Structures are given as C-alpha cells and as structure tokens.
Amino acid sequence: MDIFGIGTSEILFIIILALIILGPKDLQKSGRTIGRWLRNIVTSDGWKMFQQTSRELRTLPNRLMRDANEELGQVGNELKKATDLTGSKPYNSITPPRPQPSPITIPTPDNKIEPPDSVEIKTNESDAKIDA
C-alpha cells in the first residue's frame, strides 16, 4: 500500500512519532484536521484536473502511435490508388536503361604493346624449402 509514495512502514513510523509528540487527545484532533484537509483536496476541482491530466499523459504515447499508424495507412492507400489509376508499375519494378557499350579501340603502331622477348622465372630459396 503506497499513499503519496510513502510505504506502510513509513506511515506506521509517522503515526508512532505523532502519538509520542502529540499525545492521544491531541492526536485525535490533528487526525480530524488532517482528514478534513485531505478530503477538501481530493474533492477540489484542482485535484480532479490533476488526475485528468495525469491520465491523459499516461495514455498520450499510445494515442500518438495509433494516430500515426492511421495516417500511414491512409498515405499507403492513397499511393495504392494513385498507382492503380495510372496503370503503371510501381517505381521499384521499373528496370533502368542498359548502359551503352564503350567503343572498342583498335591498336595502332603508336599504342601497340608488345610482349617481352624472353620471360625468366626466378625461384627463391624460400620457395624450395617450402616444397621440400
């Protein structure tokens, strides 16, 4: 049981402390006074407004998500209707045009590359050790 964020053991401690400080007769009078004061607060318009605002703030995230979901559904339906009216395919199914092949260059004596006359293959000593 929590009242104003105060647990049962704290309330019991406050009551025992008040009994020691005020005594039994003054404790009854102060209890009535505190009870009337709390009743006036709870039945006031300010408290009702506070409760209503608190309730609205707790439900605000759910309401915002529901409204956003409804708007997304409406936009999706409008897009679907627009694509149905045009009779065209959706954007993602349109294939892009093929790129044109680059022109082939024919080698001329000026830019001709000739292979080397002789190719020598050298082996490293480390390659021979790995193979053995």
C-alpha positions as CSV (number, residue, x, y, z in Angstrom):
1,M,0.0,0.0,0.0
2,D,1.5,3.3,-1.1
3,I,0.0,6.6,-0.2
4,F,1.8,9.6,-1.8
5,G,4.8,7.4,-2.3
6,I,5.0,6.5,1.3
7,G,5.0,2.8,2.2
8,T,3.3,1.0,5.1
9,S,6.3,1.0,7.4
10,E,6.9,4.8,6.9
11,I,3.2,5.5,7.7
12,L,3.4,3.4,10.9
13,F,6.6,5.3,11.9
14,I,4.9,8.6,11.4
15,I,1.8,7.5,13.5
16,I,4.0,6.3,16.4
17,L,6.1,9.6,16.2
18,A,2.9,11.7,16.2
19,L,1.5,9.7,19.2
20,I,4.6,10.3,21.2
21,I,4.8,14.0,20.3
22,L,1.1,15.0,20.4
23,G,-0.4,12.5,22.9
24,P,-3.6,10.6,22.5
25,K,-6.1,13.5,22.8
26,D,-4.3,15.9,20.5
27,L,-3.7,13.1,18.0
28,Q,-7.5,12.7,17.6
29,K,-7.9,16.4,16.9
30,S,-5.0,16.6,14.5
31,G,-6.2,13.4,12.7
32,R,-9.6,15.0,12.1
33,T,-7.9,18.2,10.9
34,I,-5.7,16.2,8.5
35,G,-8.6,14.1,7.3
36,R,-10.7,17.2,6.5
37,W,-7.8,18.8,4.8
38,L,-7.2,15.7,2.6
39,R,-10.9,15.4,1.8
40,N,-11.0,19.0,0.7
41,I,-8.0,18.4,-1.5
42,V,-9.4,15.2,-3.1
43,T,-12.8,16.7,-3.8
44,S,-11.5,20.0,-5.2
45,D,-11.6,20.9,-8.9
46,G,-7.8,21.3,-8.9
47,W,-7.3,17.7,-7.8
48,K,-9.8,16.4,-10.5
49,M,-7.9,18.4,-13.1
50,F,-4.6,17.0,-11.9
51,Q,-6.0,13.4,-12.1
52,Q,-7.4,14.0,-15.6
53,T,-4.1,15.5,-16.8
54,S,-2.1,12.6,-15.3
55,R,-4.4,10.1,-17.0
56,E,-4.0,11.9,-20.4
57,L,-0.2,12.0,-20.1
58,R,-0.1,8.2,-19.3
59,T,-2.2,7.5,-22.5
60,L,-0.5,10.0,-24.7
61,P,2.2,7.7,-26.2
62,N,-0.4,5.1,-27.2
63,R,-2.7,7.6,-28.7
64,L,0.1,9.2,-30.7
65,M,1.2,5.8,-32.1
66,R,-2.3,4.9,-33.0
67,D,-2.8,8.3,-34.8
68,A,0.5,7.9,-36.7
69,N,-0.4,4.4,-37.7
70,E,-3.8,5.5,-39.1
71,E,-2.1,8.3,-41.1
72,L,0.5,5.9,-42.5
73,G,-2.4,3.6,-43.6
74,Q,-4.2,6.5,-45.3
75,V,-1.0,7.5,-47.1
76,G,-0.4,3.9,-48.2
77,N,-4.0,3.7,-49.5
78,E,-3.6,6.9,-51.4
79,L,-0.4,5.7,-53.0
80,K,-2.0,2.4,-54.0
81,K,-5.0,4.3,-55.6
82,A,-2.6,6.6,-57.4
83,T,-0.6,3.7,-58.9
84,D,-3.9,1.9,-59.8
85,L,-5.2,5.0,-61.6
86,T,-2.1,5.5,-63.7
87,G,-1.9,1.8,-64.6
88,S,1.9,1.9,-64.4
89,K,4.1,-0.4,-62.4
90,P,5.4,0.8,-59.1
91,Y,8.8,2.6,-59.1
92,N,10.8,-0.2,-57.7
93,S,9.8,-2.6,-60.5
94,I,10.9,-0.3,-63.3
95,T,14.2,-1.5,-64.8
96,P,16.8,1.1,-65.5
97,P,18.1,1.5,-69.1
98,R,21.0,-0.6,-70.1
99,P,24.3,1.2,-70.5
100,Q,25.7,1.6,-74.0
101,P,28.9,-0.4,-74.6
102,S,32.1,1.6,-74.9
103,P,33.6,1.9,-78.3
104,I,36.4,-0.6,-79.0
105,T,39.8,0.9,-79.7
106,I,41.9,-0.7,-82.3
107,P,45.7,-0.8,-81.5
108,T,47.8,1.2,-83.9
109,P,51.6,1.1,-84.2
110,D,51.8,4.0,-81.9
111,N,50.0,2.5,-78.9
112,K,50.7,-1.2,-79.6
113,I,52.2,-3.1,-76.6
114,E,54.5,-5.9,-77.4
115,P,55.2,-8.8,-75.1
116,P,58.8,-9.2,-73.7
117,D,61.2,-11.2,-75.8
118,S,62.1,-13.7,-73.1
119,V,60.5,-14.5,-69.8
120,E,62.7,-15.7,-67.0
121,I,61.2,-17.3,-64.0
122,K,63.2,-17.0,-60.8
123,T,62.7,-19.1,-57.8
124,N,63.5,-18.0,-54.3
125,E,65.4,-20.3,-51.9
126,S,62.4,-20.0,-49.5
127,D,60.1,-21.5,-52.2
128,A,62.4,-24.5,-52.5
129,K,62.4,-25.0,-48.7
130,I,58.6,-24.9,-48.6
131,D,58.2,-27.5,-51.4
132,A,60.7,-29.9,-49.7
